[in-house]
């Protein structure tokens, strides 16, 4: 999976600690077959189409290894986890995520807001 360099200027990153709920805690991310992929770190949003495109998952053990995992995902509040609709949880198949290459999502900023304030 590759992201066009133009996408990194259009897409925005929203860290889980900036979410208002329900994903404010560190949720585990699991694949459909039941394998743990890592922890949820945030979402990558496309403001132009008003949708989240990827979740950011840290699959590293000692050092961070942030990867983009395509959506959809299902939230399981009972077990405090996200389940992604993928078959193979091989992290090397996903693009490494570097937050410095993406704008930070800010709902109060017209350039990244999904619903900019009306004039």
Residue pairs with C-beta under 8 A, 6 or more apart in sequence:
1 68
1 70
1 93
1 94
1 95
2 95
3 11
3 68
3 95
8 101
8 102
9 103
10 46
10 47
10 48
11 44
11 45
11 46
11 53
11 102
11 103
12 44
12 45
12 46
12 47
12 102
12 103
12 104
12 105
12 112
13 42
13 43
13 44
13 45
13 56
13 99
13 102
13 103
13 104
13 105
14 42
14 43
14 44
14 45
14 104
14 105
15 41
15 42
15 99
15 104
16 23
16 24
16 25
16 26
16 27
16 40
16 41
16 42
17 24
18 42
18 105
19 42
22 75
22 77
23 40
23 75
23 82
25 80
26 39
26 40
27 39
27 40
27 75
27 80
27 81
27 82
28 36
28 38
28 39
28 40
28 80
28 81
28 82
29 36
29 37
29 38
29 39
29 40
29 55
29 57
29 69
29 73
29 81
29 82
29 83
29 84
30 36
30 37
30 81
30 82
30 83
30 84
31 37
31 83
31 84
31 86
31 87
31 88
31 89
32 83
32 84
32 85
32 86
32 87
33 87
33 89
35 89
37 57
37 59
37 69
37 84
37 89
37 91
38 57
38 58
38 59
38 60
38 65
38 67
38 91
39 57
39 58
40 55
40 56
40 57
40 82
41 56
41 57
41 58
41 66
42 55
42 56
43 52
43 54
43 55
43 56
44 52
44 53
44 54
44 55
44 56
44 68
44 97
44 102
45 51
45 52
45 53
45 105
45 114
46 52
46 53
47 105
47 112
47 113
47 114
50 114
50 115
52 71
53 70
53 71
54 68
54 69
54 70
54 71
55 68
55 69
55 71
55 73
55 82
55 84
56 66
56 67
56 68
56 69
56 97
57 66
57 67
57 69
57 94
58 64
58 65
58 66
58 67
59 65
59 67
59 91
60 66
65 91
65 96
66 96
66 97
66 98
66 99
67 91
67 94
67 95
67 96
67 97
68 94
68 95
68 96
68 97
69 84
69 86
69 94
70 84
70 86
71 84
72 84
72 85
73 82
73 83
73 84
73 85
74 82
74 83
74 84
74 85
75 81
75 82
76 82
76 83
103 111
103 112
104 112
105 112
106 112
106 113
107 113
107 114
110 116
110 117
